[in-house]
């Protein structure tokens, strides 16, 4: 049985975006996130970090649209406009991990490099820079390994995965008849 309060809380914790379904198959859909209509007329559109940019993290650059493969529990069909969601805490945790881990490894390795180079009477500043760069590289490699590992484990992958929440009903405009 579904608890309505849990469903409501789950939906509140999602970052949502409108997308168009391109293809479907085997419980999944290929979607293309849409750009907001208001963005094109906004003077800040080139520097804005709107909610649609959340999904650009998964697709790559803003300039070139890419499709995303997501679960299709609502059985959306090609051409449907859908609301796609990703858990807000997933985006927050992923962002913190992606920014903080490389920074932390950079600092630790930089301090280690300075210490090692000074122990051998070498230029500590050069050691700090070289080891700091190595630490940055190690941090990015750890993140890549964690991401690859989470994608290969189905249970973890489902937690990080965007999903189709609902099909957007087309706007119905009233028809005005005149009696002339």
C-alpha positions in Angstrom: 0.0 0.0 0.0 1.2 3.5 -0.8 1.1 6.1 1.9 -0.2 9.3 0.5 2.0 11.4 2.9 5.2 9.5 1.7 4.2 10.1 -2.0 3.7 13.8 -1.3 7.0 14.1 0.6 8.8 12.2 -2.2 7.4 14.6 -4.8 8.3 17.6 -2.8 11.9 16.5 -2.6 12.3 16.4 -6.4 13.7 19.0 -8.8 11.4 18.9 -11.8 11.8 19.9 -15.4 9.6 19.6 -18.5 11.0 17.3 -21.2 9.8 15.8 -24.5 9.8 12.0 -25.0 11.7 11.1 -28.1 11.6 7.2 -28.0 10.4 4.5 -25.6 11.3 0.9 -24.9 11.6 -1.7 -22.2 10.4 0.5 -19.3 12.7 3.4 -20.3 12.3 6.6 -22.4 14.8 8.8 -24.2 13.8 12.4 -23.3 15.0 15.8 -24.4 14.8 18.4 -21.6 13.2 21.5 -23.0 14.5 25.0 -22.6 12.2 27.3 -20.7 10.2 29.6 -23.0 11.0 32.6 -20.7 14.7 32.0 -20.9 15.1 33.2 -24.5 13.6 36.6 -23.8 15.5 37.1 -20.5 18.5 39.4 -20.5 20.4 37.0 -18.2 19.9 33.8 -20.3 23.6 33.4 -21.1 24.7 33.5 -17.5 21.6 32.1 -15.7 21.7 29.0 -13.6 18.1 28.0 -13.7 16.6 24.7 -12.8 17.0 23.4 -16.3 20.7 23.6 -15.8 20.4 20.8 -13.2 19.7 18.4 -16.1 22.6 19.9 -18.2 24.8 18.3 -15.6 23.7 14.9 -17.0 23.7 15.9 -20.6 26.8 18.0 -21.0 26.9 21.5 -22.6 24.1 23.9 -22.9 24.6 24.5 -26.6 24.1 21.0 -27.9 20.9 19.2 -26.8 21.3 15.5 -25.8 18.7 13.0 -24.8 18.7 11.3 -21.4 17.6 7.7 -20.8 15.2 7.6 -17.8 12.7 5.2 -16.3 9.2 5.5 -17.8 6.8 4.4 -15.0 3.9 6.4 -16.5 4.1 4.8 -19.9 4.7 8.1 -21.8 4.7 7.9 -25.6 7.0 9.6 -28.1 6.0 13.2 -28.5 4.5 13.5 -25.0 5.6 16.4 -22.8 6.5 15.0 -19.4 7.6 16.2 -16.0 11.0 14.7 -15.1 12.3 14.7 -11.6 15.6 14.1 -9.8 15.9 13.9 -6.1 17.0 17.3 -4.7 19.3 15.7 -2.1 21.0 13.7 -4.8 21.9 16.9 -6.7 23.1 18.5 -3.4 25.2 15.5 -2.4 26.6 15.1 -5.9 27.5 18.8 -6.1 29.2 18.7 -2.7 31.1 15.6 -3.6 32.2 17.0 -7.0 33.4 20.2 -5.6 34.7 19.4 -2.1 36.5 16.1 -2.7 39.0 17.4 -5.3 39.6 20.5 -3.2 40.3 18.4 -0.1 42.6 16.1 -1.9 44.4 19.1 -3.5 45.0 20.6 -0.1 46.1 17.4 1.6 48.5 16.5 -1.3 49.8 20.1 -1.4 50.7 20.0 2.3 52.2 16.6 1.9 54.3 17.8 -1.1 55.5 20.8 0.8 56.5 18.7 3.8 58.3 16.1 1.6 60.2 18.6 -0.5 61.3 20.6 2.6 62.5 17.3 4.2 64.8 16.7 1.2 66.0 20.4 1.1 64.1 21.0 -2.2 61.9 24.0 -3.1 58.8 23.4 -0.9 56.7 25.7 -3.0 57.3 23.6 -6.1 56.6 20.4 -4.2 53.3 21.9 -2.9 52.2 22.8 -6.5 53.2 19.5 -8.0 51.6 17.4 -5.3 48.6 19.7 -5.2 48.0 19.0 -8.9 48.4 15.3 -8.3 45.9 15.6 -5.4 43.4 17.3 -7.7 43.8 14.5 -10.2 43.4 11.8 -7.5 40.2 13.6 -6.3 38.7 13.6 -9.8 39.6 9.9 -10.2 38.0 9.0 -6.9 34.8 10.8 -8.0 34.9 9.0 -11.4 35.3 5.7 -9.7 32.5 6.4 -7.3 30.2 7.4 -10.1 31.1 4.3 -12.2 30.5 2.1 -9.2 27.1 3.7 -8.4 26.0 3.2 -12.0 26.9 -0.5 -11.9 25.0 -1.2 -8.7 21.3 -1.1 -9.6 20.0 -0.1 -6.1 22.4 2.9 -5.9 21.8 3.8 -9.6 18.0 4.0 -9.0 18.6 6.6 -6.2 20.7 8.8 -8.5 18.5 8.4 -11.5 16.1 11.0 -12.9 12.6 9.6 -13.6 9.4 10.6 -15.4 6.9 11.7 -12.8 3.9 12.5 -14.9 2.7 13.3 -18.4 1.8 17.0 -18.9 -1.7 17.4 -20.2 -1.9 19.6 -23.3 -3.3 23.1 -22.7 -6.9 23.3 -23.5 -8.0 26.7 -24.7 -11.7 27.6 -24.7 -13.3 28.2 -28.0 -15.3 31.4 -28.2 -18.4 31.3 -30.5 -20.0 34.5 -31.5 -23.7 34.8 -32.3 -23.7 37.3 -35.1 
